[in-house]
Amino acid sequence: MIQLKNIYKWVNTGGNKTFLLRNINLTINEGEFVSIMGPSGSGKSTLLNVVGMLDPFDEGDYFFLEKNVKDLKEKHRSQLYKEHIGFIFQAYHLIDELTVFENIETPLLYRDMKSSERKSLVSDMLDRFNIVGKKDLFPAQLSGGQQQSVGIARALIDNPKLLLADEPTGNLNSKQGEEIMELFSKLNRENDVTIIQVTHSEKNASYGSRVVNLLDGRIERTSTDQTK
């Protein structure tokens, strides 16, 4: 599903290159559940944003569903993202002017779908995340945990092939966090959803079948859980 070959990403500071990612080589097959770990500043979120086509890279090749992302026009990259990828952001990225219901509904607006069908799917998500009573509120009226729940519901509503999650449980209490990880595990097992999560939590990482450790923008090591 995903193949990264010799990926480099840098920023220019004072005429010098500061590398964010260095020589990343990584293959992720459909149906895998991969955890990316590493200290702050190691490039975890940058790598996730490159995989999610939200950030460009400077050198190398990235193949997504056998298409070379580097060769795609912006319109085609955007179409691939909308059709196949759900993204759970650490900073929520909810739309302030939209209600909870409208935020969750947003990915479905790009689909040829009746309004009644959209409403039914959103209602199911509201129920699943126990936020039915919040549906008419705006993001600013929610707690951090509630905003994260809305962000997760929005990412899942369109049944993505690939789910990218940046510290998905960072703003949730331990019980909520465990429920979300169990949900991810179920989606991965039963729906064959490919999941890549960035996490600092060893416990969360253990839900995946493979851990990729980053250090200073490089892959330091990869370990596989043989019990999965």
ZALUM-121170 format. One record per residue: residue number from 1; x, y, z of N, C-alpha, C in turn. Coordinates in nm, 4 decimals, always signed. Layout:
<recs>
  resi     neast    nnorth       nup    caeast   canorth      caup     ceast    cnorth       cup
   NUM         X         Y         Z         X         Y         Z         X         Y         Z
...
</recs>
This chain:
<recs>
  resi     neast    nnorth       nup    caeast   canorth      caup     ceast    cnorth       cup
     1   +0.0820   -0.1208   +0.0000   +0.0000   +0.0000   +0.0000   +0.0861   +0.1268   +0.0000
     2   +0.1900   +0.1267   +0.0858   +0.2768   +0.2442   +0.1004   +0.4209   +0.2010   +0.0844
     3   +0.4933   +0.2743   +0.0003   +0.6362   +0.2488   -0.0124   +0.7101   +0.3818   -0.0163
     4   +0.7946   +0.4024   +0.0831   +0.8781   +0.5227   +0.0903   +1.0205   +0.4826   +0.0551
     5   +1.0786   +0.5508   -0.0430   +1.2143   +0.5170   -0.0879   +1.3039   +0.6396   -0.0765
     6   +1.4028   +0.6291   +0.0111   +1.5053   +0.7347   +0.0253   +1.4442   +0.8741   +0.0411
     7   +1.3459   +0.8850   +0.1312   +1.2772   +1.0125   +0.1510   +1.3610   +1.1059   +0.2393
     8   +1.3794   +1.2268   +0.1877   +1.4449   +1.3336   +0.2638   +1.3515   +1.4539   +0.2687
     9   +1.3503   +1.5200   +0.3814   +1.2781   +1.6472   +0.3934   +1.3633   +1.7403   +0.4781
    10   +1.3769   +1.8647   +0.4318   +1.4586   +1.9601   +0.5060   +1.4003   +2.1001   +0.4980
    11   +1.4467   +2.1852   +0.5868   +1.4169   +2.3283   +0.5797   +1.5500   +2.4021   +0.5694
    12   +1.5486   +2.5133   +0.4983   +1.6695   +2.5940   +0.4845   +1.6738   +2.7001   +0.5930
    13   +1.7795   +2.6979   +0.6725   +1.7953   +2.7987   +0.7779   +1.9340   +2.8602   +0.7644
    14   +1.9334   +2.9890   +0.7320   +2.0606   +3.0599   +0.7183   +2.1517   +2.9997   +0.6136
    15   +2.0919   +2.9492   +0.5054   +2.1718   +2.8915   +0.3971   +2.2114   +2.7472   +0.4205
    16   +2.1766   +2.6931   +0.5373   +2.2071   +2.5535   +0.5671   +2.0790   +2.4695   +0.5697
    17   +2.0934   +2.3419   +0.5344   +1.9796   +2.2506   +0.5397   +1.9676   +2.1906   +0.6799
    18   +1.8473   +2.2041   +0.7372   +1.8175   +2.1327   +0.8614   +1.7256   +2.0174   +0.8243
    19   +1.7760   +1.8951   +0.8428   +1.7004   +1.7780   +0.7976   +1.5931   +1.7398   +0.8996
    20   +1.4696   +1.7241   +0.8491   +1.3580   +1.6760   +0.9305   +1.3404   +1.5250   +0.9135
    21   +1.3659   +1.4776   +0.7919   +1.3648   +1.3341   +0.7621   +1.4880   +1.3019   +0.6783
    22   +1.5523   +1.1894   +0.7113   +1.6743   +1.1510   +0.6405   +1.6650   +1.0065   +0.5931
    23   +1.6724   +0.9880   +0.4631   +1.6852   +0.8544   +0.4039   +1.5856   +0.7537   +0.4622
    24   +1.4583   +0.7917   +0.4585   +1.3522   +0.7043   +0.5099   +1.3155   +0.6003   +0.4043
    25   +1.3324   +0.4737   +0.4411   +1.2898   +0.3626   +0.3565   +1.1929   +0.2773   +0.4377
    26   +1.0690   +0.2713   +0.3916   +0.9657   +0.2042   +0.4707   +0.8562   +0.1509   +0.3787
    27   +0.8203   +0.0263   +0.3971   +0.7084   -0.0335   +0.3236   +0.6017   -0.0752   +0.4240
    28   +0.4788   -0.0352   +0.3977   +0.3663   -0.0736   +0.4841   +0.2613   -0.1411   +0.3969
    29   +0.2310   -0.2638   +0.4310   +0.1350   -0.3416   +0.3522   -0.0071   -0.3148   +0.3976
    30   -0.1001   -0.3395   +0.3084   -0.2415   -0.3221   +0.3407   -0.2780   -0.4123   +0.4590
    31   -0.3491   -0.3560   +0.5565   -0.3924   -0.4343   +0.6715   -0.2950   -0.4339   +0.7883
    32   -0.1812   -0.3646   +0.7744   -0.0863   -0.3560   +0.8860   -0.1318   -0.2511   +0.9874
    33   -0.0808   -0.2637   +1.1088   -0.1032   -0.1656   +1.2155   +0.0357   -0.1300   +1.2684
    34   +0.0839   -0.0130   +1.2295   +0.2217   +0.0278   +1.2586   +0.2227   +0.1449   +1.3569
    35   +0.3082   +0.1356   +1.4573   +0.3261   +0.2432   +1.5542   +0.4611   +0.3100   +1.5293
    36   +0.4605   +0.4433   +1.5238   +0.5848   +0.5199   +1.5072   +0.6178   +0.5851   +1.6404
    37   +0.7382   +0.5571   +1.6900   +0.7793   +0.6100   +1.8194   +0.9127   +0.6831   +1.8061
    38   +0.9446   +0.7613   +1.9084   +1.0705   +0.8341   +1.9103   +1.0568   +0.9576   +1.9966
    39   +1.1689   +1.0179   +2.0367   +1.1625   +1.1371   +2.1216   +1.1045   +1.2571   +2.0470
    40   +1.0673   +1.3602   +2.1199   +1.0174   +1.4832   +2.0575   +1.1228   +1.5365   +1.9614
    41   +1.0750   +1.5813   +1.8440   +1.1668   +1.6366   +1.7445   +1.2351   +1.5325   +1.6577
    42   +1.1933   +1.4061   +1.6707   +1.2591   +1.3001   +1.5930   +1.2034   +1.2868   +1.4516
    43   +1.0905   +1.3560   +1.4233   +1.0348   +1.3529   +1.2879   +0.9088   +1.2696   +1.2734
    44   +0.8515   +1.2273   +1.3863   +0.7337   +1.1381   +1.3811   +0.6151   +1.2032   +1.3086
    45   +0.5759   +1.3220   +1.3550   +0.4598   +1.3892   +1.2942   +0.4894   +1.4309   +1.1505
    46   +0.6145   +1.4697   +1.1246   +0.6540   +1.5069   +0.9876   +0.6370   +1.3876   +0.8946
    47   +0.6819   +1.2705   +0.9394   +0.6678   +1.1500   +0.8578   +0.5206   +1.1178   +0.8334
    48   +0.4398   +1.1314   +0.9362   +0.2962   +1.1041   +0.9221   +0.2324   +1.2012   +0.8225
    49   +0.2730   +1.3273   +0.8281   +0.2181   +1.4282   +0.7359   +0.2619   +1.4031   +0.5915
    50   +0.3819   +1.3508   +0.5735   +0.4281   +1.3148   +0.4388   +0.3455   +1.1975   +0.3859
    51   +0.3267   +1.0960   +0.4705   +0.2459   +0.9796   +0.4292   +0.1028   +1.0229   +0.3972
    52   +0.0500   +1.1185   +0.4764   -0.0857   +1.1672   +0.4544   -0.0984   +1.2707   +0.3447
    53   +0.0140   +1.2974   +0.2753   +0.0159   +1.3922   +0.1622   -0.0190   +1.5339   +0.2046
    54   -0.0013   +1.5643   +0.3320   -0.0270   +1.7005   +0.3797   +0.0986   +1.7859   +0.3698
    55   +0.2155   +1.7213   +0.3760   +0.3434   +1.7910   +0.3623   +0.4188   +1.7339   +0.2434
    56   +0.4855   +1.8197   +0.1661   +0.5698   +1.7681   +0.0575   +0.7026   +1.7164   +0.1136
    57   +0.7782   +1.6465   +0.0310   +0.9135   +1.6048   +0.0688   +1.0084   +1.6557   -0.0389
    58   +1.1368   +1.6568   -0.0085   +1.2329   +1.7209   -0.0986   +1.3070   +1.6238   -0.1893
    59   +1.3179   +1.5003   -0.1457   +1.3939   +1.4037   -0.2249   +1.3399   +1.2642   -0.1972
    60   +1.3474   +1.1772   -0.3006   +1.3017   +1.0397   -0.2835   +1.1706   +1.0147   -0.3565
    61   +1.1142   +0.8961   -0.3337   +0.9887   +0.8571   -0.3987   +0.8927   +0.7993   -0.2958
    62   +0.7658   +0.8331   -0.3152   +0.6600   +0.7828   -0.2271   +0.5506   +0.7238   -0.3153
    63   +0.5314   +0.5935   -0.3011   +0.4264   +0.5251   -0.3768   +0.3103   +0.4929   -0.2840
    64   +0.1916   +0.5389   -0.3225   +0.0693   +0.5091   -0.2480   -0.0259   +0.4389   -0.3428
    65   -0.0641   +0.3157   -0.3078   -0.1470   +0.2325   -0.3970   -0.0878   +0.2299   -0.5376
    66   +0.0453   +0.2134   -0.5412   +0.1246   +0.1986   -0.6640   +0.1318   +0.3256   -0.7490
    67   +0.0846   +0.4374   -0.6959   +0.0976   +0.5653   -0.7668   +0.2106   +0.6452   -0.7026
    68   +0.2975   +0.7018   -0.7858   +0.4072   +0.7840   -0.7344   +0.3527   +0.9223   -0.7000
    69   +0.3434   +0.9500   -0.5710   +0.2816   +1.0745   -0.5224   +0.3522   +1.1969   -0.5793
    70   +0.4838   +1.1859   -0.5984   +0.5625   +1.2988   -0.6483   +0.5167   +1.3439   -0.7875
    71   +0.4662   +1.2487   -0.8650   +0.4263   +1.2783   -1.0030   +0.2808   +1.3255   -1.0157
    72   +0.2066   +1.3199   -0.9052   +0.0641   +1.3535   -0.9116   +0.0412   +1.5032   -0.9002
    73   -0.0575   +1.5514   -0.9738   -0.0982   +1.6904   -0.9580   -0.1725   +1.7064   -0.8258
    74   -0.1766   +1.8281   -0.7759   -0.2405   +1.8570   -0.6469   -0.3830   +1.8020   -0.6415
    75   -0.4546   +1.8173   -0.7513   -0.5940   +1.7716   -0.7565   -0.6033   +1.6202   -0.7349
    76   -0.5117   +1.5453   -0.7959   -0.5144   +1.3997   -0.7836   -0.4703   +1.3548   -0.6446
    77   -0.3721   +1.4261   -0.5885   -0.3299   +1.3940   -0.4511   -0.4460   +1.4159   -0.3550
    78   -0.5154   +1.5272   -0.3734   -0.6295   +1.5599   -0.2885   -0.7396   +1.4548   -0.3018
    79   -0.7602   +1.4075   -0.4231   -0.8631   +1.3049   -0.4480   -0.8268   +1.1731   -0.3790
    80   -0.6985   +1.1347   -0.3879   -0.6521   +1.0126   -0.3210   -0.6738   +1.0224   -0.1709
    81   -0.6403   +1.1391   -0.1156   -0.6560   +1.1619   +0.0285   -0.8020   +1.1468   +0.0690
    82   -0.8901   +1.2161   -0.0044   -1.0324   +1.2142   +0.0313   -1.0934   +1.0754   +0.0187
    83   -1.0473   +0.9988   -0.0783   -1.1065   +0.8667   -0.1036   -1.0560   +0.7587   -0.0076
    84   -0.9313   +0.7737   +0.0377   -0.8690   +0.6600   +0.1060   -0.8153   +0.6867   +0.2463
    85   -0.7978   +0.8137   +0.2847   -0.7250   +0.8422   +0.4091   -0.8115   +0.9148   +0.5113
    86   -0.8068   +0.8660   +0.6351   -0.8640   +0.9378   +0.7486   -0.7492   +0.9830   +0.8371
    87   -0.7526   +1.1076   +0.8836   -0.6408   +1.1627   +0.9607   -0.6927   +1.2145   +1.0946
    88   -0.6325   +1.1656   +1.2031   -0.6662   +1.2139   +1.3379   -0.5505   +1.3006   +1.3841
    89   -0.5767   +1.4292   +1.4007   -0.4713   +1.5249   +1.4321   -0.4559   +1.5422   +1.5831
    90   -0.3332   +1.5644   +1.6257   -0.3059   +1.5879   +1.7671   -0.3746   +1.7166   +1.8139
    91   -0.3795   +1.8171   +1.7256   -0.4389   +1.9466   +1.7620   -0.5826   +1.9598   +1.7106
    92   -0.6493   +1.8457   +1.6930   -0.7916   +1.8364   +1.6551   -0.8212   +1.8820   +1.5122
    93   -0.7838   +2.0076   +1.4773   -0.8128   +2.0628   +1.3443   -0.9621   +2.0612   +1.3116
    94   -1.0440   +2.0850   +1.4111   -1.1879   +2.0988   +1.3854   -1.2142   +2.2371   +1.3272
    95   -1.3262   +2.2491   +1.2569   -1.3623   +2.3782   +1.1960   -1.4483   +2.4548   +1.2959
    96   -1.3940   +2.5667   +1.3445   -1.4567   +2.6419   +1.4543   -1.5998   +2.6854   +1.4244
    97   -1.6275   +2.7164   +1.2961   -1.7586   +2.7723   +1.2606   -1.8653   +2.6650   +1.2418
    98   -1.8246   +2.5379   +1.2490   -1.9201   +2.4290   +1.2285   -1.9517   +2.3597   +1.3605
    99   -2.0734   +2.3097   +1.3721   -2.1121   +2.2343   +1.4916   -2.0426   +2.0975   +1.4911
   100   -2.0559   +2.0266   +1.6003   -2.0023   +1.8908   +1.6099   -2.0583   +1.8044   +1.4967
   101   -2.1899   +1.8099   +1.4776   -2.2551   +1.7316   +1.3718   -2.1936   +1.7658   +1.2359
   102   -2.1799   +1.8954   +1.2085   -2.1294   +1.9398   +1.0772   -1.9825   +1.9037   +1.0576
   103   -1.9037   +1.9107   +1.1643   -1.7624   +1.8711   +1.1545   -1.7493   +1.7244   +1.1164
   104   -1.8284   +1.6402   +1.1818   -1.8206   +1.4964   +1.1542   -1.8691   +1.4657   +1.0122
   105   -1.9670   +1.5416   +0.9671   -2.0267   +1.5197   +0.8343   -1.9348   +1.5614   +0.7198
   106   -1.8388   +1.6511   +0.7469   -1.7583   +1.7136   +0.6414   -1.7012   +1.6166   +0.5377
   107   -1.6352   +1.5045   +0.5761   -1.5782   +1.4165   +0.4725   -1.6825   +1.3582   +0.3773
   108   -1.8071   +1.3461   +0.4240   -1.9114   +1.2860   +0.3405   -1.9627   +1.3816   +0.2329
   109   -1.9337   +1.5107   +0.2489   -1.9831   +1.6093   +0.1525   -1.9167   +1.5936   +0.0159
   110   -1.8010   +1.5244   +0.0156   -1.7306   +1.5021   -0.1121   -1.7822   +1.3786   -0.1836
   111   -1.8736   +1.3084   -0.1199   -1.9282   +1.1861   -0.1782   -2.0647   +1.2137   -0.2403
   112   -2.0991   +1.1322   -0.3390   -2.2318   +1.1416   -0.3999   -2.3276   +1.0628   -0.3092
   113   -2.3808   +1.1322   -0.2087   -2.4584   +1.0646   -0.1055   -2.5783   +1.1504   -0.0671
   114   -2.6916   +1.0861   -0.0466   -2.8113   +1.1601   -0.0069   -2.7940   +1.2181   +0.1327
   115   -2.8610   +1.3311   +0.1553   -2.8531   +1.3976   +0.2853   -2.8994   +1.3053   +0.3977
   116   -3.0036   +1.2280   +0.3719   -3.0570   +1.1380   +0.4754   -2.9553   +1.0299   +0.5130
   117   -2.8801   +0.9836   +0.4131   -2.7782   +0.8810   +0.4382   -2.6631   +0.9407   +0.5206
   118   -2.6241   +1.0632   +0.4858   -2.5183   +1.1318   +0.5621   -2.5601   +1.1486   +0.7077
   119   -2.6820   +1.1937   +0.7267   -2.7314   +1.2170   +0.8632   -2.7340   +1.0885   +0.9449
   120   -2.7702   +0.9788   +0.8802   -2.7745   +0.8498   +0.9485   -2.6349   +0.8068   +0.9928
   121   -2.5354   +0.8241   +0.9043   -2.3977   +0.7861   +0.9372   -2.3429   +0.8724   +1.0509
   122   -2.3718   +1.0035   +1.0457   -2.3252   +1.0939   +1.1516   -2.3899   +1.0557   +1.2843
   123   -2.5184   +1.0253   +1.2808   -2.5893   +0.9859   +1.4038   -2.5273   +0.8611   +1.4655
   124   -2.4881   +0.7655   +1.3809   -2.4229   +0.6440   +1.4301   -2.2916   +0.6779   +1.5004
   125   -2.2147   +0.7704   +1.4410   -2.0865   +0.8103   +1.4994   -2.1064   +0.8842   +1.6321
   126   -2.2054   +0.9723   +1.6357   -2.2351   +1.0457   +1.7597   -2.2675   +0.9476   +1.8721
   127   -2.3420   +0.8450   +1.8350   -2.3816   +0.7430   +1.9324   -2.2609   +0.6609   +1.9775
   128   -2.1784   +0.6219   +1.8812   -2.0614   +0.5383   +1.9109   -1.9667   +0.6081   +2.0081
   129   -1.9532   +0.7403   +1.9936   -1.8591   +0.8152   +2.0778   -1.9273   +0.8881   +2.1947
   130   -2.0539   +0.8542   +2.2184   -2.1284   +0.9115   +2.3319   -2.1284   +1.0640   +2.3330
   131   -2.1487   +1.1245   +2.2148   -2.1498   +1.2711   +2.2061   -2.2787   +1.3220   +2.1389
   132   -2.3841   +1.2409   +2.1482   -2.5128   +1.2817   +2.0882   -2.5578   +1.4161   +2.1449
   133   -2.5406   +1.4335   +2.2750   -2.5843   +1.5569   +2.3406   -2.5014   +1.6785   +2.3042
   134   -2.3892   +1.6570   +2.2337   -2.2999   +1.7682   +2.1968   -2.3151   +1.8082   +2.0501
   135   -2.4058   +1.7437   +1.9773   -2.4073   +1.7571   +1.8313   -2.4280   +1.8998   +1.7801
   136   -2.4969   +1.9843   +1.8596   -2.5235   +2.1211   +1.8140   -2.4257   +2.2234   +1.8729
   137   -2.3269   +2.1748   +1.9464   -2.2277   +2.2651   +2.0050   -2.1143   +2.2909   +1.9057
   138   -2.0405   +2.3987   +1.9309   -1.9250   +2.4321   +1.8487   -1.7976   +2.3878   +1.9216
   139   -1.6872   +2.3661   +1.8487   -1.5649   +2.3155   +1.9111   -1.5211   +2.3912   +2.0369
   140   -1.5367   +2.5240   +2.0367   -1.4923   +2.6045   +2.1512   -1.5716   +2.5725   +2.2785
   141   -1.6866   +2.5096   +2.2617   -1.7713   +2.4764   +2.3769   -1.7417   +2.3363   +2.4327
   142   -1.6437   +2.2681   +2.3744   -1.6128   +2.1310   +2.4136   -1.4826   +2.1240   +2.4928
   143   -1.4701   +2.0209   +2.5735   -1.3425   +1.9942   +2.6410   -1.2450   +1.9358   +2.5386
   144   -1.1175   +1.9285   +2.5778   -1.0172   +1.8716   +2.4882   -1.0490   +1.7282   +2.4500
   145   -1.0924   +1.6494   +2.5474   -1.1265   +1.5100   +2.5195   -1.2438   +1.4969   +2.4241
   146   -1.3430   +1.5846   +2.4419   -1.4599   +1.5824   +2.3519   -1.4203   +1.6224   +2.2098
   147   -1.3326   +1.7236   +2.1986   -1.2858   +1.7648   +2.0658   -1.2100   +1.6508   +1.9975
   148   -1.1297   +1.5792   +2.0760   -1.0560   +1.4665   +2.0186   -1.1516   +1.3579   +1.9708
   149   -1.2570   +1.3326   +2.0483   -1.3570   +1.2327   +2.0085   -1.4236   +1.2719   +1.8770
   150   -1.4529   +1.4001   +1.8606   -1.5134   +1.4499   +1.7358   -1.4153   +1.4303   +1.6199
   151   -1.2873   +1.4612   +1.6448   -1.1861   +1.4443   +1.5403   -1.1718   +1.2989   +1.4973
   152   -1.1794   +1.2076   +1.5918   -1.1692   +1.0649   +1.5608   -1.2929   +1.0185   +1.4843
   153   -1.4104   +1.0643   +1.5285   -1.5355   +1.0293   +1.4588   -1.5321   +1.0780   +1.3142
   154   -1.4823   +1.2001   +1.2947   -1.4729   +1.2566   +1.1587   -1.3788   +1.1737   +1.0712
   155   -1.2676   +1.1288   +1.1293   -1.1698   +1.0520   +1.0516   -1.2229   +0.9148   +1.0106
   156   -1.3123   +0.8591   +1.0929   -1.3595   +0.7223   +1.0686   -1.4869   +0.7147   +0.9847
   157   -1.5585   +0.8261   +0.9716   -1.6942   +0.8201   +0.9163   -1.6982   +0.7739   +0.7707
   158   -1.5902   +0.7974   +0.6977   -1.5916   +0.7633   +0.5550   -1.5250   +0.6287   +0.5269
   159   -1.5091   +0.5463   +0.6329   -1.4482   +0.4139   +0.6184   -1.3178   +0.4171   +0.5387
   160   -1.2168   +0.4888   +0.5896   -1.0918   +0.5014   +0.5132   -1.0170   +0.3692   +0.5034
   161   -0.9411   +0.3527   +0.3953   -0.8529   +0.2364   +0.3800   -0.7325   +0.2507   +0.4729
   162   -0.6907   +0.3778   +0.4903   -0.5725   +0.4086   +0.5707   -0.6103   +0.5099   +0.6772
   163   -0.5809   +0.4771   +0.8020   -0.6069   +0.5679   +0.9130   -0.4730   +0.6138   +0.9702
   164   -0.4519   +0.7459   +0.9699   -0.3310   +0.8046   +1.0260   -0.3685   +0.8759   +1.1545
   165   -0.2976   +0.8477   +1.2622   -0.3353   +0.9027   +1.3928   -0.2120   +0.9592   +1.4629
   166   -0.2158   +1.0891   +1.4915   -0.1048   +1.1573   +1.5583   -0.1391   +1.1735   +1.7063
   167   -0.0797   +1.0903   +1.7916   -0.1092   +1.0905   +1.9358   -0.2609   +1.0890   +1.9602
   168   -0.3307   +0.9874   +1.9098   -0.4776   +0.9881   +1.9113   -0.5414   +0.9902   +2.0495
   169   -0.4680   +0.9443   +2.1516   -0.5281   +0.9395   +2.2858   -0.4667   +1.0439   +2.3797
   170   -0.3880   +1.1354   +2.3235   -0.3147   +1.2318   +2.4059   -0.4019   +1.3198   +2.4935
   171   -0.5245   +1.3465   +2.4504   -0.6124   +1.4357   +2.5263   -0.7282   +1.3625   +2.5928
   172   -0.7181   +1.2299   +2.5977   -0.8255   +1.1496   +2.6555   -0.7810   +1.0920   +2.7897
   173   -0.8781   +1.0647   +2.8766   -0.8410   +0.9966   +3.0014   -0.8087   +0.8501   +2.9694
   174   -0.7570   +0.7774   +3.0678   -0.7060   +0.6427   +3.0409   -0.8153   +0.5482   +2.9897
   175   -0.9361   +0.5615   +3.0435   -1.0463   +0.4742   +3.0003   -1.0847   +0.5039   +2.8554
   176   -1.0982   +0.6345   +2.8224   -1.1312   +0.6729   +2.6844   -1.0206   +0.6274   +2.5892
   177   -0.8961   +0.6467   +2.6335   -0.7825   +0.6087   +2.5502   -0.7822   +0.4606   +2.5185
   178   -0.8130   +0.3797   +2.6193   -0.8174   +0.2344   +2.5994   -0.9300   +0.1965   +2.5032
   179   -1.0440   +0.2644   +2.5157   -1.1567   +0.2362   +2.4258   -1.1207   +0.2681   +2.2811
   180   -1.0501   +0.3801   +2.2606   -1.0102   +0.4190   +2.1250   -0.9117   +0.3175   +2.0673
   181   -0.8155   +0.2734   +2.1479   -0.7181   +0.1761   +2.0983   -0.7846   +0.0422   +2.0673
   182   -0.8828   +0.0037   +2.1481   -0.9580   -0.1196   +2.1199   -1.0369   -0.1056   +1.9895
   183   -1.0913   +0.0140   +1.9678   -1.1656   +0.0410   +1.8438   -1.0717   +0.0306   +1.7228
   184   -0.9521   +0.0906   +1.7348   -0.8542   +0.0818   +1.6257   -0.8189   -0.0639   +1.5961
   185   -0.7963   -0.1389   +1.7033   -0.7586   -0.2789   +1.6889   -0.8678   -0.3575   +1.6172
   186   -0.9927   -0.3281   +1.6525   -1.1072   -0.3953   +1.5894   -1.1182   -0.3573   +1.4412
   187   -1.1012   -0.2281   +1.4109   -1.1059   -0.1823   +1.2709   -0.9974   -0.2511   +1.1888
   188   -0.8799   -0.2644   +1.2496   -0.7676   -0.3264   +1.1814   -0.7942   -0.4754   +1.1561
   189   -0.8450   -0.5441   +1.2580   -0.8692   -0.6891   +1.2482   -0.9872   -0.7227   +1.1580
   190   -1.0999   -0.6537   +1.1812   -1.2251   -0.6939   +1.1171   -1.2510   -0.6223   +0.9845
   191   -1.2017   -0.4990   +0.9722   -1.2282   -0.4223   +0.8493   -1.1047   -0.4088   +0.7615
   192   -0.9925   -0.4667   +0.8085   -0.8675   -0.4617   +0.7321   -0.8207   -0.3184   +0.7062
   193   -0.8516   -0.2277   +0.7991   -0.8054   -0.0890   +0.7860   -0.6571   -0.0839   +0.8218
   194   -0.5781   -0.0244   +0.7349   -0.4355   -0.0046   +0.7625   -0.4226   +0.1155   +0.8552
   195   -0.3465   +0.0992   +0.9640   -0.3353   +0.2063   +1.0629   -0.1887   +0.2392   +1.0875
   196   -0.1572   +0.3687   +1.0859   -0.0251   +0.4162   +1.1274   -0.0496   +0.5194   +1.2365
   197   +0.0025   +0.4934   +1.3546   -0.0150   +0.5879   +1.4644   +0.1204   +0.6364   +1.5151
   198   +0.1248   +0.7643   +1.5488   +0.2385   +0.8215   +1.6207   +0.2021   +0.8208   +1.7682
   199   +0.2893   +0.7670   +1.8514   +0.2568   +0.7614   +1.9937   +0.3833   +0.7647   +2.0791
   200   +0.3697   +0.8198   +2.2002   +0.4761   +0.8118   +2.3002   +0.4509   +0.6947   +2.3951
   201   +0.3320   +0.6356   +2.3841   +0.2887   +0.5339   +2.4798   +0.3278   +0.3931   +2.4353
   202   +0.4081   +0.3254   +2.5182   +0.4448   +0.1857   +2.4892   +0.3199   +0.0974   +2.4843
   203   +0.2245   +0.1290   +2.5722   +0.1012   +0.0508   +2.5767   +0.0238   +0.0643   +2.4458
   204   +0.0084   +0.1888   +2.3981   -0.0618   +0.2101   +2.2710   +0.0132   +0.1440   +2.1555
   205   +0.1453   +0.1551   +2.1594   +0.2266   +0.0980   +2.0514   +0.2082   -0.0534   +2.0435
   206   +0.1832   -0.1156   +2.1578   +0.1715   -0.2620   +2.1623   +0.0472   -0.3130   +2.0902
   207   -0.0485   -0.2248   +2.0621   -0.1670   -0.2665   +1.9867   -0.1310   -0.2972   +1.8406
   208   -0.0226   -0.2383   +1.7933   +0.0188   -0.2605   +1.6552   +0.1014   -0.3866   +1.6402
   209   +0.1288   -0.4228   +1.5151   +0.2080   -0.5427   +1.4870   +0.3542   -0.5075   +1.4618
   210   +0.3826   -0.3754   +1.4465   +0.5200   -0.3343   +1.4173   +0.5442   -0.1967   +1.4768
   211   +0.6628   -0.1769   +1.5324   +0.7009   -0.0466   +1.5862   +0.8204   +0.0056   +1.5066
   212   +0.8077   +0.1282   +1.4571   +0.9175   +0.1951   +1.3860   +0.9700   +0.3060   +1.4759
   213   +1.0961   +0.2974   +1.5146   +1.1566   +0.3974   +1.6028   +1.2366   +0.4986   +1.5215
   214   +1.2051   +0.6252   +1.5407   +1.2775   +0.7330   +1.4734   +1.3710   +0.8030   +1.5704
   215   +1.4821   +0.8512   +1.5176   +1.5743   +0.9341   +1.5946   +1.6406   +1.0313   +1.4977
   216   +1.6276   +1.1598   +1.5264   +1.6880   +1.2644   +1.4411   +1.6509   +1.2482   +1.2940
   217   +1.5243   +1.2153   +1.2696   +1.4750   +1.2072   +1.1322   +1.5073   +1.0788   +1.0593
   218   +1.5772   +0.9867   +1.1253   +1.6124   +0.8589   +1.0626   +1.5354   +0.7444   +1.1298
   219   +1.5168   +0.6364   +1.0552   +1.4635   +0.5153   +1.1176   +1.5789   +0.4484   +1.1923
   220   +1.5668   +0.4445   +1.3229   +1.6721   +0.3851   +1.4058   +1.6597   +0.2336   +1.4072
   221   +1.5350   +0.1867   +1.4246   +1.5127   +0.0418   +1.4202   +1.3636   +0.0145   +1.3995
   222   +1.3344   -0.1068   +1.3558   +1.1970   -0.1538   +1.3397   +1.1848   -0.2868   +1.4111
   223   +1.0792   -0.2997   +1.4908   +1.0598   -0.4264   +1.5614   +0.9190   -0.4777   +1.5358
   224   +0.9087   -0.6078   +1.5232   +0.7806   -0.6726   +1.4945   +0.7368   -0.7538   +1.6150
   225   +0.6081   -0.7440   +1.6482   +0.5524   -0.8251   +1.7564   +0.5136   -0.9605   +1.6977
   226   +0.5889   -1.0621   +1.7326   +0.5642   -1.1945   +1.6750   +0.4327   -1.2572   +1.7212
   227   +0.3716   -1.2000   +1.8268   +0.2474   -1.2588   +1.8784   +0.1268   -1.2122   +1.7993
   228   +0.1434   -1.1075   +1.7167   +0.0286   -1.0533   +1.6434   -0.0074   -1.1416   +1.5250
</recs>
